[in-house]
Every structure is written in structure tokens, then in C-alpha cells.
């Protein structure tokens, strides 16, 4: 049994057996260190009366969990492991309820140690309230609600979710909407919807529907904090009953999945300098511009003494620097260009929310350069094919011929690009096609695979330095990490203000900072060595930089 399964089994044990026996275990241990002779005589009566409350709770909880797990396995076909399903249904305490439980257990020990009867009464009241709420909640979720989805269907109820708009461009405002229609909510409880969205969206779904709006139609919405490029498939959200005190959370269903597609943006691409050789073999990245009713022209930065009548004002405004046209026409040979996006990343760095947060923006910039360069080459008349390695053994490479009207497909393909560790571009494009010029758009910071030289130098490299794209860490003062645990970062009463969630956030931030430091060191050295290696190959090399709203390709 793996460590994860052992940890899951221990959590199941705590939420079942130890929930009823822990107070007695703590009281028994306290008896070794304190004089409990005054209460030891009442121990048999205490056990007898406690059994009246705790034994039915154990029986009810066991029966209800068995019924719900069997029902879930019949519905899903046994796709979810049994132990995970059991944990999902026995874990009924929220962080607030767990705090009340542990506080009551600690009060039991203090009452015995200090011989303070009032503390014992407080502990009994806290435990009794907690056990009563748990019993009612478990019974309600199992026998009164029965199958939540079936009850919704029989009464015409719906819990739906959508993103508005469902297709957006990176950076646009997107709103998540949950629709509740004729949803049954028992008195004294509320229906809670909760789900953490993908890490890059920096948002979560959290909605609450109380008994006053039971069986009515209501729509709840909230904006997403971030909308970075990506094709997001949002799994069904967890739906649960929670009591008005917020002590328990009884899982009842999973519903309301959704899709969101955020398309990358297209930006101008310009060359920082004109190549010396003006021939078809010079490469496919001589980015050209033309004015209406004029022939194709190359552009360069304005120098003192240039004819001001040749200033290309539209491009100059975009780049923020004066650009002048050069009246040098090029051959009308239509070249075949294959733009390859290098999405390879070592397996050790190809998973986890922290990696997605740190390297996700790098891939966004890489995709923007890739599709913007494809559009620029297509507009000047080149025959452009896009290729991107995918994490799919059956289809390792996806290609797209950029014909007229293919821009929507271009953006859609760009939204689906992901870091992957299965297919490196040397395996996908080992054999160079005759008459095709390969342009590899890469942000590689790990050693390149062995690459054979291409005939007539028909390969160009567009290199994006990774170190410039990794977000910098937010500085933290000395002691801020320890003090952050005790400050309320959320609204008063929110569960996130509790000690355990605060510790989790602090640990997650520490892991993110450690990985950021590791990646900063790795990319600083790796990018330099890869750039040196690419320049030494003797093939056309361009380094990407940004100037305002445009990407600049430096030679």
C-alpha cells in the first residue's frame, strides 16, 4: 500500500471511530497525570449515557456511508476507488467543526486536570452539539434527500454552470455563472457549491443557496481573477449540505461541469535589422511590410539623414520607434515554411500547480510569437504550416495549414498548446522535407537533443529567453511568514481564516518561492548555454524581445 493510501485510511479512521472514542482516550490519558478520583466513581454511568448518544451515531454513520458509497459506485461504474469514496462521505466536519471538536476534547483534559466542573459542562455541550448536527446531517443526506440528481430531475430542478463569454481572448473579463432552478434546500441547511478552478485562473467557485430560495430560480455569478490563454475543462463541482452553524459539510452530489477557452492574442512582429544577403536562401523570417498600392518593402530603424518621406508611420507608432522603408523588392518565389512550436519540458518539471503558475506565462509568450509570426508570414504570401508536438502517443504532432480564413483555427490550436514531456521536436521532425524551411520557436533552457544539420541551412531558430518571463517573487519581510498565519486574510467568519487553511496557504507559498528560486537558477544558466549552442550551429538565429505591443526579432 502506498503512502497516499495509508494516509487516506488514517483519515477515514479518524472521521469514523476516533470521532466518538477520542474524548475517552484523551480523558483516560489525562487520568495518568491528574487526580481523577472524584469522577472515577461516575465512569460507568458516563459510559452508559455516552453510549446512548455515540453508539447510534456510529451505527447511523456506518449505514449511511455504506448506502452512499454503494449508490455512488452503481452510478459511476466503480470508477472512483472505494477508499476515496468512503473518505468523501465520512469527512463531514468542516475546519470550523474540527476546531470545535478539538477544542472540546482539550477542554475535557483541562477539566480533569484542574478539577473544574464548569469546563466539563462546556466540553459536554460542545461535543453534544457537534454529534447531534453530524447525525442529523448524515441522516438527511442519505434518507431524506436520497439521490439528489434524481430529485432534481423529478421536480424539474437544474444546477448548471457557464462561463460568459465561453470563448474569450487572453486578458478579457470572464464571468462564471451558476444557475439554480427548483433546487430543494431543507430548513436549517444550505446547499454549498465549492470547487478550486485551475491554478492559473487564480479563482474558485464558492456559492451558497439557503432555504429561503428553495425551489426557486436564482443565478449567482462572480468574475474570474485571471484569464490566461488555455483550453480549460472544468470538472463537476462538489455540492454539499452545510448546517447554519457551518460545522458540517455533507457531500451529496457532483454536478455542473463547464468549458472555457481563452484564445491567445496576435501581435505585430518586426525585424530589428535587415539581413545582408538579399536572396531566397537567406531564410524565411525577413519580415516585410507594404503600404497600400506599393510593392513589398523591407523596414529598418530610422537613422539621422534618412529620407523622412520613407518613414512608415503606422509601424513606427506600433513599435514606438521611427521605422523607414527600404525600396528593395524581393523575388516573388512563394516559400514553404513550417513553424514548429517547441513544447518539450522535462518530466520532473511538467506537472503541478506551481510549475503551471511559473512556466505558464512563458508558454503564453511562446504561443503568441508562434501564431503572430505565422500570420505575418501568411500575409506576405508565404505558404505556412504550423506544427506542435502533443502529449498524445496516438497523435504526437498536430499540424495546421494556414490558408485563407484559417485564423480561428490558428487561435484555437494556440489555446490548446501545453507543456509536455512525451514528444521532443527532434523525434517529430527528424527528417527535413525537401523545399520546406523549418522555423523552430523555442524557449528551451534544458540541453537540446542531437540534431543533424539541415541541407542549405533550411532551419531557423526563434529563441525566447525564459528568465525574462518568470514572474518575480513578492518580497516578504522577516517574520511575515509566521505572522501571516494569525492575521485574517479573508472576510470575518470565512473558513480560510482558520489556522489550518492559513498554514496550508503559507506552505503553498513557500513551495512556490522555492520552485521559483530553483527555476530562476536553472533558466539563467540553461538559456545562456542553449543560446550559445544554437548560435554555434551556423543556422539563422533570432532572439525575441518586446517593444511595446510588438515582438522584435533580433539577429
N, C-alpha and C positions, 0 to 999 in steps of 0.2 A: 504494500500500500504506500502510495506516495505521500510526501509531507502535506500536500494540499488536502488529500482525502482524510488524513489523520486530523488535521485542523478542523475540517468540516464535521467530522464525527464528534470531536470535543465540543463544538458549538451546539450541535444537536443535543448532546448530553446535558449541557448547561441549561438550555432552554426547556428541557423536559424534567429530568429527575432533580437536578440541583436547584431548580426554581422552587421546589417545595421543601427540599431537605437542607438547603444551605443555612437557613436560620437556626436549625437544630445543631448543625455541625459547628457553626460559629458559637452558639451557646455552650455546646459541650467543650470546645476548646477554651472558652473563657472560664469554665469551671476549674481548669487546671491551674489558673493563675489568680483566681479570686475566690473568696469565701462565698459560696452559694448555698450554704446550709439552710438559709431562711426560705429559699424557694425550692430546694430539692424535694421537700415533702409533697409539694404540689405537682411534681413532674408527671406522675401517672395521669392526673386529671388534665394536665396541659396537653399531653399527647393524645388523650381521648378526645378532647374538644377540638384540637387541631386536626385530627384525622377526619372529623366530620366535615371540615372545610377543605382540607387538602386532598384527601383521598378521592372525593368526587371530581375535584379539579383534574387530578391525574387521569382518571377514567374518561372523563369528558374530552380532555385534550387528546388522549390516545385514540379514542374512537373517531373524533373529528379529523385528526390528521390522517388516519388510515383511509377514511372515506374520501377526503380531498385529494390525497396522493393517488389513490386508485382511479378516481374520476379524471384526474389530470393525465395519467398515463393512458387511459382509454381514449381521451380526446386527442392527445398528441402522438399516439402510437408508441409510447415509451422512448421518445427522443431525448428527454431530459433524464439524466442519471437519478436513480432513486434517492440517493443520499442528498443531492441538491434539492430535489423536490420536497423531501422531508424537512430540511432546514428552512426552506422558503415558507413553510406553513407552521412550523413550531416557533419561528422567530417573530413573536408578536409584540415584544417590548420595543418601544422607541428609545432614543437616548434619554429623553426625559423620564420615561418609565423605568429604565435601567438605573438612572440616578436615584429615583425614589426607592427602588428596591435595595440598592447597595447602602443607601443612607439609613433605611430601616434596619438592615442587618447590622450595620455599625452601631446603631442606637441600642440594639439588643445587647451587644457586647458591653457598651458603656453602662447600661442599666444594671447589668450583673456586676460589673467591676466597681461601680460607685454606690451600689445598693440604693438606687434612685428609682422608686416605683413609677414616678410620673414619666420618666424616659421610656420605661417599658410599655406604658399605655400608648405613648406616641408611636412606638415601633409597631405595636399590635394594630393600631388604627391604620398606619401606612400600609402594612402588609395585607390587612383585610381588604382595604380599598382596592389595592392592586390585584389581588386574587379575584375579587368579585368582578372587576372590569374585564379581566382576562377571560373568565368563564363566560360572561355574557357575550363578549365579542366572538369567542370561538364558536359558541352555540349559534349565534346569529349568522355568522358567515357560512356555517355548514348546513343547518336545517331550515332556517327561515329564508335565507337568500337562495339556497340551493345553487343551481347553475346560473351565475349572473348573466352570462350571454343568452341563455335560453329565456330568462325572464325578460331581458331587454327585447328579444325577438318577439315574444308572445304579446308584449304590450306596445310594440312598435317603437321601442326605445333605441337610441343610437348614441354611441360615443365615437366621434370622429375627430380627425386632426388634419390640418392642411397648412402649408406654408404659402403666404401671399406676398409676392408672386412665387410660383413654384419654380420658375426659371428666371434667374437674375444675373446681373453682371457683378463681378467682384467689387465689394465696397458699397453696393446698393443696400437700401433698407429692406429688410425682410421681416415679416411678422408671422409668428406661429399662432394659430387659432385652434382652440379645442371647442367642439360643438357637443353639447349635452342636450339630448332630446328625450323627454319622458324617462329619465333615469330614476329608479326607485332609491330613496335615501331614508332609512329607518329613523325614527325620532331618537335623539340623543347621540347620533352618529353623523359622520360626514364622509363623503366619497372623496378620497385624495388621489390625485394623479401625479406621479413623480417619475422622472427619468433624467439622467445625465446625458446630454447630447454630446456628439463628438467633440473632443478636446479643443479643436481649432475654432469651433463656433463660440467657445467661452460662454455657454449658456446652459440652462437646464429647464426642463418642463416641470412646473410646480403649480398645480391648480387644486382648488378645494371647492366642493359643492355641498352645501349644507341642506338640512331637512326642509327649510322654508321654500326652497326651489325644487323640491322633489316632484317628479313627473311633469316638469315644465321644460320649456325650450330656452336655453341660455348659451351664449357664446363668450368664452374667455380668451383673451389674447395677450401676448407680450412680445416685444421686439427681440430679435437676436442681437447679441452684443457685437458679434463679428460675422462677416460674410466673406470668408476667403474662398478662392477657387476650389472646386471639388464637386464630386458627384456623391451625394450623401443618401444612403438608405437607412432611414431611422427605424429601428426595431420597435415592436409594440411597447407601449408604456405600461408600467406597473400600476394597477388600480387596486385600491385597498380601502377598507373601512377604518376610520380612526375615531376614537371617542372624543368627546368635547374637552376632556382634560389633556388630551394629547399623550396619554400613557401607553396606548397600544396601537398597533397598526396591523390589521388582519388582511392578508393578501387574498383577493377574490378573483382576479382575472388579469389578463394581459391583452391589451387591445390598442387600436389606433396607431397603426404604423403609417409612415409617410415617406415621401421622396422630396429631395431638394437638390436642384442642380444650379451651381454657381459657375458661370462661364468666365473664362479669362478675358482680359481686356487687350485690345490691339493698340500698339503704339508705333509711332514713326521710327524707322531705322535709318541711320545715316553713317557714312564712312567718314572717319576723321581725316584721312589722306587718300589721294588718288594713287593707285599703283603706277610704277614707272613704265611697265610693259603694257601697251595697249593692244592686246591680241586676244583671240578667243581662248587661248590656253592660260590666260592669266588667272582664271578662277571664276567662280560663279557669283562672287559676292561684291562685285563692283556695283554698288547700289547707285542707281541713276535717278534723275528727276527730269521732268519736262514741264514746260508751260504750254497752255493751250495754243494750238496752231503752230507749234515749234517742233523741231526734231528732238531726239533724246540728247540730254546733256549730262555731263558729269559736274559735280559740285565740289568745291573746296572752301576752306575758311578764307574770309576776306583779309587781304594784306594791303598795307599802305601803298598807294599808287595804282591799285586795280581800278578798272573802269567801273564807276558806280552804276552805269546803266545795266551792268550784268548782275547786279545784286538780286538774288532770289528771295524776295521779301517774305513770302509765305513760309518757306522753310526756315528763314532766319528768325522769324517770330517763334516758331516751334522750338528751335534749338537754343534760343537766347543769345546767339552769336551771328554776326553777319556772314552769309554764305554767297559766293559768286559762282556763276555758271562758267563752264569751260566749253567752248564750241568745238568739241571733238566728237564726232559721230562714231558709233561703234558698228561692227558688222551686224547684219540682220539675221545671223545664224541663231536659231532658237535652240538653246541648250537644254539638256535634260538634267535636272537637279533633283537629288534625293536628300531631303532634310531628315537627319536621324537624331532623335532625342535620346540622350544617354540617361536612363533612369536607374542604372545599376547602383546598388548600395550594399555593402557587406551585411550578411545576415545578422550579425551582432548589433547593427545599428538600424535595422529595418523593422522595428516594432516598438510599441509602447507609446503612450501619450506624450511623454517628454520629448522623444525623438520627433514625433509629429509636430509638436509645437515649435521646436528649434529648427528643423530642416524643412518644414512645410513651406515656409516663405521662400526658401531657396528654390524649391521646385516650382513655385508660382512664378518667380522671376525667370526661371529657365524656360518654362512653357510660354511665357509672354514673348521672350526673344524668339523662340522657335516658330510660333504662329505668326508673329509680326514680320519676321524675315520671310516666311512663306508667302504672305500676302504681298510684300514688297516685290519679291521676285516674280510672282504671278502677274502683278500689274504691269511690269515692264516687258512681259511677253515670254518669260521662260516657262518651260514645261516642268512643273513642280510635283513631286511625290513626297508625302510625309510618311515617316515610319517611326514607330515607337515600340520598344520591347515591352511585353506584358508579362505579368506573373501568372502565366497560364501555359501548362505543358502542352495542351492541345493546340493552342494558337499563340506561339511565343512572340510573334511580331504582328502588329496591326498596321496596315498601310491605308493611305488615302490619296487618290489622285485629285489634285486641286484644280478642278475645271471651273468653268463659269457657273456661278450660283452655288458653289460648294462651301461658302463661308460659314453657314450654320453648322454644317458637318465638321468643319475645321474647329470651330469653337467647342462643339460637343466632344470631339476627340481630345482637345486640350483639357477639358474639365475632367476627363477620366484618367489622365496620366497619373501614375502613382510610383513612388519608390518601390523597387522590387529587387530581390536577390537571386532570381532564378535564371534570367537570361541576360548575359553581358553582350554588348553590341559586337564584339569580335566574333562570337558564335553566330549571331544573327546575320552579319554582313561580312563573312569571311571572304567570299568570292565577289570581287568587284565586277559589276555588269559593264559590258562594253558600251562606251559612249555616254555613261552616266557619271556625273560628278557628285560624289558624296560630300555632304556638309554635316559634320557632327557637332551638335550643340551640347555642350557638356559643362558640368561644374565639378568634375572629378577631383577628389582630394585623396584617393587611395591609389596604389600603383596600378598602372594600366596593364592589361593583358598583352602578350606578344602580338604585334601587328606587323604584317608583311607590307612592304611598300607598294603603293599603287602605281600602275603604269601612267606615264605623263603627269605624275603628281595630281591625279584626279581625286584628291581628297583635301578638304579644307576643315579647319578647326575653329569653332567659335567658343571661346572659353570664358566662363563666368566665375570670377573669384568668389569662393564660398565665404571666406572670413568676413567680407564686407556685408554679407546678407544675414548673418546670425544676429538676432537681437541681443543688445547688451543687457546685462543684469541691472536690476534696480538696486542701488546701494542700500545696505542695512546698517544702522548704527550698532555699536557694541551693546549687547544685552537686549536688542529689539526682538530677537527670536524668542527669548524666554518671556518677555513681557507681552508679546503678541497673543500668547495663549490666554491671558487673563483680561484682555480687552474685548469688548463686543464689536465685532466687525460687521454684524448684521443688525437688523431691526430688533428692538427689545422683544423677547419671547421666542425668537427664532431658534430652531434646534441647532443651527450651525454655531450658535454662541456657546454651546456646551463644551466641556473640557475635551472630550474625546474627538469631536469633529475639529476643534481648534488644533489639537495635536496632529491629526491627520493632515490638515492643510499645511501646518508648519513642516512636517516631514516631506510632503509632496514638493514644497518649495525648495527644501534643502536638496532633494534628489534632482530637481530641475537645475539648480545652481551648480551642483557637482557635475552634471552632464554637460552643461553649458561651458564650464571651465575645461572639461576634457575635450569637447569638440573644438573650442577655440584653439587649444594647443595642437590638436590633430590637424585641423584645417590650415592653420598658419604654416605649418611645415609641409603638409601634403600638397596644398595648392601650389606652393612655390616649386616643389620638385616636379610635379606633373607639368606645370607650365614650362619649366626648363626642358623637360623631355620632349614635349610637343614642338617647341621651337627648334630643337636639335634634329627633328626628323626631316627638315627641309621642305615641308609642305606649307601651304598657305595657312597662316595663323592670325586670328583676330581676338583681341581681348575686349570684353564687354564692359562698358561703363555707362553711367546715366548722366544726362544733361537735361534737366527739366522734365518734360514729358516724353522724351525720346531716348532711345538706346543708341549709343555710339560704338562703332566697331573700330578699335584702334589696331593698327598693323603691328 
